[in-house]
Amino acid sequence: MIWTSAAEFWAMGGYGVYVWGSMGVSAALMALEVWLTRMGRKQALDAVCEAMEAEALDAQTPSAAQVRPVGASRSVHFSQGAAS
């Protein structure tokens, strides 16, 4: 199509509202997709960081099973009897 003026170009033969409206909606949806993807990535990275920090904290803090009174031994005594 050949336009003789800028006004004819924007009018698009009487369909400018539909053409430019659909272009605007498409651009807005693409921008929304980029924004939502970035937000999702940020949330995922935050969740991973929190999980790693919690795991590191758990590794530093001894659990109740690991805490023994001073002087307690870990030796295991086996009986001489036969197993039943």
Secondary structure, DSSP 8 states (H G I E B T S, - for coil): ---SSHHHHHHGGGTHHHHHHHHHHHHHHHHHHHHHHHHHHHHHHHHHHHHHHHHHHHHHS--TTT---TT--------SS---
